[in-house]
Amino acid sequence: MPWFSCIVSNVLLALLLALAALVTHRWLRRPAVAHILWVLALVKLVTPPLLSVPVCEAPRDMACTLGVCSCGPHTPTQSFMRDTLPWLLLTVWLAGASATSLIACGAGRAFDD
């Protein structure tokens, strides 16, 4: 799964940048440099990976279940991981984004009054 490797690579590099920003802000007391590092960490999350972190392959039985194997004649079975989990994560993310938007709108209205 190359997409999983890309995600892991981006998250790890962004984490390193975020840790550098935290150290720069807390201990070195350089807020301007820390700000630049925070922006770079956020930008890194949406750009293609520069480095690739090798991720172990799925076991043979799991690969066949997910339908990512190359063993041939069988059709992949429907699985929770492949069919249901992405929709569940999308639903949870949308619920959180909606709740955050409602809270922000409420705070904005309270500020206007």
ABEGO torsion letter per residue (X at the ends): XAAAAAAAAAAAAAAAAAAAAAAAAAAAGBAAAAAAAAAAAAAAAABBBABBBBBBBBBAAAAAAAGABAAEABBBBBBAAAAAAAAAAAAAAAAAAAAAAAAAAAAAAAAAX
